[in-house]
């Protein structure tokens, strides 16, 4: 079930729990983006496992792919679409992937808000 999450609350919870909530958020973002884009190649749990196994390298690939998935999800939902793949990759490369999470969550919230209004 897709649900809107408050971006600020998610960031604060990630910081307060020393990143544990961030793991949950990563998995949920992946699963939500998969659902909205119709691309179910890699589940959130699998993406997290691959990120652990590759010492974070898969996380860079994940960031780029999330930009593509979110673009497809926005097109499918009929909301203004932005391909932020490179932005997410750069944010992750510089160690501030949580900002990419926040942007992805905001985009998911916008899609869900449009779907609920329709």
N, C-alpha and C positions, 0 to 999 in steps of 0.2 A: 504494500500500500504506500503510495507516494504521499508525502506530507511536506508542507512548508516548514522550514526551520529558520529560526531567528539567527542571522549571521553573527551579530555581536555576541549573543549568548553562546553560540558554538565556538567562537574564538576564545571567549573567556573560559569556558569549560575545558577547552584544549589546553590552555595555559595553566589553569588551576590543577588539572589532573596530570600534569607533566606529560602531556601528549597522548594519554590513554583515550580520551574522548576523540582526539584527532584520528586515531586508528578507526574507531567506529564511524566517524564522519567520512573518512576516506572510502570505507566500504559502502556506506549508504550513498554517497555521491556517485560512485561507480554504478551501483545497482539502479539508482534513479535515472542516471543518464542513459543507461542501457535500455531501460523501459521507455523513456521518452523518445529515444532515437530509433528504437526497433533493432538495435545492434546488440545482440546478446553473446558476443564471442567470448568475453572474459568476465566472470562475475567479480564482485567486489572482493570477496575472500580470496579468490585466485590471484587477482591483481596485487593484493597485499602480500600474499605468500611469495609471488614472483619478485616483488620489491625487496622483501627480506632476503631471499636466496641470492639475489644479484647485488646485494649491498647498496641498494638505492638506484642502480642504473635503470632498472625497469620503471622506476618511478618517473624518470625523465621521459621515457617513451609514453608512459601513462598520461603525463601532463599534456603532451602534444596530442595524443589520441582523444583526450577529453575535449579539447578544443574542437576537434572535428565532430565528435559525437554531439556536442552541444549545438554546433552550427546546424547539423542535421535535425536535431530535436526542435530548434527554433523554426526552421523551415517547415517542418511537419505541423507545428502548432500554429503557424501563421503569424508569428511575432517577428519584429525586426531582428534579422539574423546577423551575428558578428562571428567571424572566424578568429578566435583568440588563441589559436594553437601555439603560435610563436611566443605570444605574451606569457602563456602558462609555462612554456618550456624555459624561458628566460627567468621568470620568477623562481622556478624550481632550481635552476642552475645557481642562482644567487642565494639560495637557502631560505627564501621567503615563500615557499609553496603554500603556506596558509592563506596568503593573499589570493592565490589562484583558487583555493578552496572557496573562499568568500565570494569571489566573482562567479564561480560555477554555481554555488548555492543561490546567489541572487538571480541568476538566469533561470535556474530551476523554479524558484519561487515565482518569477514572472510568468513562466509557462503555465504553472499550476493555477495561478490567479486568473489567467486568461481562460483556461479550461473550466474553472469554476464559475466564471462570469457568463460563459456561453450556455 
